[in-house]
Amino acid sequence: MTTLILLALAVFPVLLLLVVVYFQDKYEKEPVGLLLLTLFLGMLTVLPAIGLEMLLGELAPESGITAGLYNGFVVAGFSEELCKLALLMLLIWRNRNFNEFFDGIVYAVYVSLGFALVENVMYVFGGESDGEAFMIAAMRAVLSVPGHFLFAVMMGYYFSLAKFVYHRRALYLILAFVAPFLLHGTYDSLLMIPDGMGEDWQWLYIPLFLIFVVFDVLMWKWGIRRIRHLQRLSKEQGEAARNAFRGFRWDF
């Protein structure tokens, strides 16, 4: 019974955000089969990400602030966001269903939350006791899963702009990696830096926590703003297509 409860706690926050982003796609829903495939392959990106993290982790400093920064930006942020974007490029970039602005966010979220689902289950069931597992599940439901969601919103935002804003494609493709990488690295570093600090630096714990809270609030603000922007662009895109169709004359 405990195992089922823990599994539900690990899966529920992921499913909740998947449903939320699905219904935020207001103008042309994506095929459920493609979304499930994207989610499943997103789960599999854990494998190359772990391999890359292990490789990069060999070069990590042993302790101190530099260790937290390296592990946050290079080991976690770089490895995970690179694997997610690579899957988006391979699976979605040329897919005919990727035909409106908001689609980039939808597919990026499904990739990222597929990754988060596997990662969540691994961490929750890696707890040494049931109490620790429940604590991990609660913390990750509040922090890690929404974090992956917000990184994906940023990635999907620029991924869509790269698709439809042709004259700035190269810039937006770069930002589709750089923006979530910087958010992910900052997010994880603020949580990891205290682990590498000695007792002489304990006074930094509270300031770092306050910075983390402010940063988390700002990420939600940035994410919601980008969701609304692409929703608006999708609406305009659809209206333009309908107007073009109405104005077409069937002359033979």
Secondary structure as UniProt FT lines:
FT   HELIX           2..24
FT   HELIX           32..44
FT   HELIX           46..57
FT   TURN            58..59
FT   HELIX           65..69
FT   HELIX           70..78
FT   HELIX           79..91
FT   TURN            92..94
FT   TURN            96..97
FT   TURN            101..102
FT   HELIX           103..124
FT   TURN            125..126
FT   HELIX           130..142
FT   HELIX           144..164
FT   HELIX           166..168
FT   HELIX           169..192
FT   HELIX           193..196
FT   HELIX           199..204
FT   HELIX           205..246
//
